[in-house]
Amino acid sequence: MSSLPERELTRIEQQELFLSQLLPLRTRLAQFSRAMTGDYESGRDLMSDTIVAAYEHFDKVREPVAFLSYLFTIATRLHRRQRARERNRVQLDDHMLLQLASLSPSPDS
């Protein structure tokens, strides 16, 4: 496969080019996403987010042969970002919520 054309692509041409490169790799991306997340639904979510991000920055892809690694790199970064967000979350049980509520100043004071 040769490099992408130098002229500016129309939106339709860009969509067609993106899909022509994505569709043959869709199964591999799905398998990769599921392997990273460990379950089917999370894998589907990661795959969807990856496709959206890949399309948004598709104009930066210079060599079509690098498209699979482009997709895998995006999926890896998105997954790492999601895991970091989850680590920073704190689970609060009902007792903790009541304690927090009692520490808050009331509107009357």
Residue pairs with C-beta under 8 A, 6 or more apart in sequence:
1 63
1 64
1 65
2 64
3 62
3 63
3 64
4 17
4 61
4 62
4 63
4 64
9 17
14 58
14 59
17 58
18 54
18 55
18 58
21 64
21 67
22 29
22 51
22 54
22 67
22 71
25 67
25 68
25 71
28 68
29 47
29 50
29 51
29 68
29 71
29 72
29 75
30 43
30 44
30 47
32 72
32 75
33 43
33 44
33 46
33 47
33 50
33 75
33 79
34 40
34 42
34 43
35 43
36 43
36 46
36 75
36 76
36 79
37 43
37 45
37 46
37 79
46 75
46 78
46 79
46 82
47 75
49 78
50 71
50 74
50 75
50 78
53 74
53 78
54 70
54 71
54 74
61 67
61 70
92 100
